[in-house]
C-alpha cells in the first residue's frame, strides 16, 4: 500500500516561509550563544516566559506569531529584516531552479563564513543590533 501526500501551492509557500523564519531564529540563537553566551533561560527571563516555551518555539513545537518572532529576535539582540517580491516563476515551474532565484548572502554559523545561496520567494533575515 502506498500513500500520496498532496500539498497545495498555498500550504507549500506558507510552510517554506515558516521553516525559513524558524531556521533564521535558530541560527541567530546559535550565533548569539557563541558571541555572548546567552542561554535559552536568559532569553526566557528577558521575555518573562518559561525556558520550555523558548525551547518549543525554536524546535517547532509551538506556533510562531509575528509578535513572538519579534520578541525572540529582540531578546537575542537581532532586528528583523523582511522583504517580499512578486513571484518570478511560472505555474508548474520548480521554484528551486537555480536560474530563477537571485543570489543571497547568509551567514553559516558552523563554518563561520559567508556563503552564497539562491534566495527564496520571500526572505527573512536577522541582523545583529548595534
Backbone as CSV, one residue per row, in Angstrom:
resi,resn,N_x,N_y,N_z,CA_x,CA_y,CA_z,C_x,C_y,C_z
1,UNK,0.844,-1.175,0.000,0.000,0.000,0.000,0.890,1.239,0.000
2,UNK,0.528,2.204,-0.780,1.294,3.447,-0.803,0.342,4.633,-0.667
3,UNK,0.894,5.712,-0.189,0.120,6.927,0.012,0.774,8.065,-0.742
4,UNK,-0.042,8.954,-1.224,0.473,10.129,-1.911,0.093,11.357,-1.092
5,UNK,1.088,12.102,-0.707,0.867,13.317,0.064,0.745,14.483,-0.896
6,UNK,-0.403,15.141,-0.861,-0.618,16.286,-1.748,-0.631,17.557,-0.919
7,UNK,0.215,18.499,-1.303,0.287,19.791,-0.634,0.020,20.851,-1.686
8,UNK,-0.994,21.682,-1.435,-1.310,22.711,-2.420,-0.267,23.828,-2.377
9,UNK,-0.276,24.672,-3.409,0.718,25.744,-3.529,0.717,26.678,-2.330
10,UNK,-0.472,27.025,-1.852,-0.604,27.943,-0.724,0.042,27.353,0.527
11,UNK,-0.246,26.092,0.818,0.329,25.435,2.001,1.836,25.272,1.868
12,UNK,2.301,24.965,0.669,3.736,24.815,0.433,4.464,26.139,0.662
13,UNK,3.902,27.235,0.137,4.523,28.557,0.309,4.555,28.943,1.784
14,UNK,3.460,28.706,2.496,3.407,29.033,3.927,4.411,28.194,4.707
15,UNK,4.481,26.911,4.412,5.413,26.020,5.100,6.862,26.409,4.880
16,UNK,7.176,26.807,3.659,8.555,27.219,3.363,8.931,28.500,4.108
17,UNK,8.012,29.459,4.173,8.301,30.692,4.896,8.460,30.417,6.386
18,UNK,7.557,29.646,6.960,7.641,29.317,8.387,8.956,28.602,8.686
19,UNK,9.335,27.671,7.835,10.607,26.966,8.019,11.800,27.894,7.929
20,UNK,11.741,28.825,6.994,12.825,29.798,6.824,12.950,30.703,8.048
21,UNK,11.821,31.152,8.573,11.825,32.015,9.758,12.378,31.254,10.953
22,UNK,11.901,30.040,11.157,12.363,29.236,12.296,13.863,28.971,12.182
23,UNK,14.336,28.661,10.987,15.763,28.423,10.782,16.572,29.680,11.087
24,UNK,16.055,30.843,10.656,16.729,32.105,10.946,16.844,32.353,12.439
25,UNK,15.774,32.050,13.182,15.805,32.225,14.637,16.798,31.267,15.291
26,UNK,16.829,30.044,14.825,17.762,29.053,15.386,19.205,29.472,15.121
27,UNK,19.489,29.910,13.896,20.848,30.356,13.570,21.232,31.575,14.401
28,UNK,20.266,32.490,14.612,20.536,33.667,15.451,20.821,33.246,16.885
29,UNK,20.060,32.273,17.397,20.275,31.791,18.766,21.653,31.146,18.905
30,UNK,22.056,30.373,17.905,23.379,29.736,17.927,24.475,30.796,17.917
31,UNK,24.337,31.775,17.038,25.344,32.833,16.923,25.400,33.678,18.199
32,UNK,24.230,34.007,18.755,24.194,34.803,19.988,24.851,34.038,21.143
33,UNK,24.633,32.735,21.199,25.258,31.930,22.251,26.777,31.929,22.100
34,UNK,27.251,31.815,20.849,28.700,31.853,20.601,29.299,33.193,21.011
35,UNK,28.627,34.277,20.633,29.165,35.621,20.869,29.031,36.091,22.311
36,UNK,27.872,35.835,22.914,27.604,36.404,24.240,27.393,35.374,25.334
37,UNK,27.230,34.114,24.970,26.982,33.076,25.966,25.547,33.031,26.453
38,UNK,24.633,33.749,25.770,23.229,33.778,26.182,22.611,32.383,26.078
39,UNK,21.809,32.030,27.056,21.162,30.713,27.074,19.663,30.865,26.831
40,UNK,18.983,29.742,26.639,17.532,29.781,26.490,16.891,30.327,27.760
41,UNK,17.474,30.034,28.905,16.955,30.559,30.164,17.083,32.080,30.211
42,UNK,18.202,32.615,29.717,18.385,34.069,29.657,17.332,34.717,28.763
43,UNK,17.094,34.097,27.608,16.085,34.612,26.668,14.710,34.576,27.327
44,UNK,14.398,33.447,27.962,13.105,33.294,28.630,12.919,34.342,29.722
45,UNK,13.965,34.591,30.494,13.888,35.590,31.565,13.624,36.985,31.002
46,UNK,14.299,37.328,29.897,14.086,38.635,29.270,12.648,38.797,28.779
47,UNK,12.056,37.687,28.315,10.711,37.743,27.763,9.627,37.494,28.809
48,UNK,10.029,37.083,30.006,9.058,36.800,31.053,8.270,35.531,30.806
49,UNK,8.925,34.543,30.186,8.271,33.262,29.916,9.156,32.131,30.426
50,UNK,8.638,30.920,30.397,9.380,29.756,30.847,10.368,29.304,29.770
51,UNK,11.493,28.754,30.190,12.508,28.247,29.263,11.922,27.205,28.317
52,UNK,10.990,26.388,28.799,10.402,25.343,27.956,9.637,25.947,26.774
53,UNK,9.064,27.141,26.956,8.354,27.810,25.862,9.350,28.217,24.774
54,UNK,10.487,28.766,25.178,11.532,29.139,24.214,11.999,27.897,23.463
55,UNK,12.212,26.821,24.179,12.644,25.566,23.571,11.621,25.073,22.550
56,UNK,10.348,25.088,22.904,9.293,24.636,21.986,9.218,25.521,20.745
57,UNK,9.381,26.831,20.930,9.343,27.750,19.790,10.476,27.465,18.810
58,UNK,11.668,27.255,19.337,12.824,27.019,18.473,12.809,25.627,17.845
59,UNK,12.220,24.662,18.533,12.150,23.291,17.997,11.025,23.106,16.997
60,UNK,10.067,24.039,16.984,8.955,23.908,16.045,7.728,23.281,16.651
61,UNK,7.686,23.176,17.970,6.541,22.568,18.636,5.559,23.598,19.172
62,UNK,5.704,24.840,18.789,4.785,25.895,19.198,4.596,26.848,18.025
63,UNK,3.454,27.490,17.981,3.124,28.401,16.894,3.913,29.705,17.012
64,UNK,4.550,30.093,15.927,5.272,31.368,15.885,4.347,32.466,15.378
65,UNK,4.085,33.450,16.203,3.344,34.618,15.752,4.361,35.698,15.386
66,UNK,3.910,36.723,14.705,4.818,37.828,14.384,5.361,38.459,15.657
67,UNK,4.520,38.594,16.676,4.962,39.161,17.953,6.041,38.277,18.584
68,UNK,5.823,36.974,18.581,6.797,36.046,19.168,8.128,36.114,18.441
69,UNK,8.074,36.169,17.113,9.295,36.268,16.307,10.055,37.546,16.659
70,UNK,9.329,38.664,16.716,9.959,39.944,17.035,10.552,39.927,18.444
71,UNK,9.845,39.357,19.405,10.342,39.314,20.780,11.575,38.417,20.914
72,UNK,11.556,37.261,20.242,12.734,36.384,20.276,13.947,37.075,19.656
73,UNK,13.749,37.714,18.514,14.847,38.429,17.856,15.392,39.513,18.775
74,UNK,14.511,40.271,19.408,14.929,41.328,20.345,15.749,40.746,21.488
75,UNK,15.268,39.663,22.086,15.965,39.058,23.218,17.351,38.536,22.821
76,UNK,17.503,38.130,21.560,18.790,37.620,21.076,19.706,38.741,20.597
77,UNK,19.182,39.975,20.552,19.985,41.111,20.104,19.996,41.287,18.604
78,UNK,18.941,40.847,17.937,18.830,40.963,16.484,17.628,41.813,16.119
79,UNK,17.666,42.377,14.928,16.480,43.018,14.378,16.075,42.243,13.134
80,UNK,14.810,42.294,12.812,14.275,41.535,11.688,14.299,42.396,10.430
81,UNK,14.722,41.777,9.328,14.692,42.419,8.018,13.819,41.528,7.142
82,UNK,12.759,42.082,6.601,11.809,41.297,5.818,11.628,41.930,4.453
83,UNK,11.556,41.105,3.432,11.244,41.630,2.102,10.322,40.651,1.399
84,UNK,9.514,41.188,0.526,8.604,40.355,-0.257,8.610,40.898,-1.677
85,UNK,8.528,40.012,-2.638,8.553,40.448,-4.032,7.643,39.560,-4.863
86,UNK,7.331,40.032,-6.025,6.482,39.308,-6.958,7.153,38.007,-7.356
87,UNK,6.373,36.933,-7.442,6.919,35.646,-7.865,7.479,35.760,-9.275
88,UNK,8.603,35.091,-9.506,9.242,35.149,-10.811,9.099,33.850,-11.596
89,UNK,8.508,32.851,-10.984,8.372,31.581,-11.684,6.973,31.433,-12.266
90,UNK,6.855,30.573,-13.262,5.574,30.321,-13.909,4.903,29.129,-13.233
91,UNK,3.587,29.040,-13.355,2.834,27.946,-12.755,3.380,26.605,-13.233
92,UNK,3.581,25.711,-12.283,4.093,24.392,-12.599,5.605,24.324,-12.679
93,UNK,6.252,25.463,-12.571,7.706,25.515,-12.649,8.297,25.326,-11.256
94,UNK,9.356,24.593,-11.161,10.009,24.368,-9.879,10.668,25.655,-9.413
95,UNK,10.245,26.175,-8.239,10.794,27.453,-7.778,12.232,27.341,-7.312
96,UNK,12.752,26.130,-7.217,14.122,25.966,-6.763,15.112,25.892,-7.922
97,UNK,14.656,26.199,-9.137,15.590,26.268,-10.256,16.620,27.336,-9.976
98,UNK,17.876,27.028,-10.179,18.965,27.947,-9.857,18.934,29.229,-10.676
99,UNK,18.424,29.181,-11.910,18.439,30.375,-12.739,17.245,31.301,-12.490
100,UNK,16.300,30.893,-11.624,15.102,31.694,-11.369,15.290,32.615,-10.172
101,UNK,15.986,32.157,-9.162,16.092,32.919,-7.918,17.379,33.735,-7.873
102,UNK,17.310,34.990,-7.410,18.524,35.801,-7.285,19.399,35.307,-6.143
103,UNK,20.644,35.736,-6.131,21.591,35.328,-5.093,21.326,36.054,-3.780
104,UNK,21.680,35.384,-2.692,21.525,35.960,-1.360,22.714,35.520,-0.516
105,UNK,23.178,36.387,0.333,24.289,36.052,1.217,23.738,35.732,2.598
106,UNK,24.182,34.628,3.166,23.772,34.239,4.503,24.996,33.857,5.306
107,UNK,24.889,33.980,6.615,25.990,33.602,7.481,25.837,32.149,7.896
108,UNK,26.882,31.371,7.759,26.895,29.981,8.189,27.572,29.919,9.552
109,UNK,26.805,29.700,10.647,27.393,29.741,11.980,28.346,28.578,12.259
110,UNK,28.215,27.495,11.554,29.089,26.351,11.789,30.459,26.605,11.167
111,UNK,30.472,27.057,9.929,31.737,27.323,9.243,32.272,28.710,9.570
112,UNK,31.399,29.589,10.042,31.810,30.945,10.377,32.169,31.772,9.160
113,UNK,31.637,31.435,8.003,31.977,32.149,6.771,30.713,32.550,6.037
114,UNK,30.853,33.517,5.138,29.727,33.917,4.307,29.596,32.928,3.155
115,UNK,28.372,32.510,2.869,28.128,31.615,1.747,27.065,32.232,0.856
116,UNK,27.117,31.937,-0.407,26.148,32.474,-1.348,25.123,31.402,-1.664
117,UNK,23.866,31.745,-1.519,22.786,30.822,-1.840,21.763,31.538,-2.697
118,UNK,20.881,30.786,-3.289,19.780,31.368,-4.044,18.679,31.753,-3.065
119,UNK,18.087,32.913,-3.267,17.074,33.443,-2.347,15.726,32.755,-2.553
120,UNK,14.963,32.540,-1.478,13.605,32.013,-1.615,12.668,33.105,-2.115
121,UNK,11.405,32.777,-2.325,10.437,33.744,-2.832,10.245,34.907,-1.870
122,UNK,10.229,34.633,-0.587,10.176,35.695,0.415,11.378,35.486,1.308
123,UNK,11.972,36.549,1.767,13.152,36.391,2.592,12.908,36.923,3.986
124,UNK,13.573,36.320,4.914,13.512,36.709,6.314,14.923,36.626,6.826
125,UNK,15.443,37.720,7.325,16.807,37.731,7.826,16.840,38.404,9.180
126,UNK,17.805,38.012,9.965,18.027,38.653,11.249,19.388,39.325,11.181
127,UNK,19.453,40.561,11.637,20.722,41.278,11.661,21.033,41.669,13.086
128,UNK,22.287,41.536,13.475,22.721,41.891,14.823,22.497,43.379,15.061
129,UNK,21.902,43.728,16.174,21.654,45.124,16.524,22.901,45.694,17.151
130,UNK,23.228,46.940,16.780,24.343,47.648,17.419,25.627,47.187,16.977
